[in-house]
């Protein structure tokens, strides 16, 4: 009986130590190695991503639908002003385009994949995604 109590106590202690070590091993979100290399946004017909290293947007048209795919973005500059823009993929399905930017380091960028539908009041877009430059 004593042996079972000791084994149970040792097992419980190892479990607590292991759980504590696993928690302590998580990286700091400010550590660049912890952050993903890119962030993605997608709807049917349009794919976009923000590539963190190099501050690049890539957008791809993913459907033969005669609609232009584009990436829409917003960025708050250090002076508080907002930079907005759109980058269009000039051709149809399977084509991608890349655009370079020079955002401030550790500043947030919001972006989303969209489709240009000229016959509707507003273009369909994916929800806004946040990336870190």
Helices and strands as residue ranges (DSSP letters): H 2-24, E 38-43, E 46-51, E 56-61, E 68-76, E 82-88, E 96-100, E 108-116, E 129-132
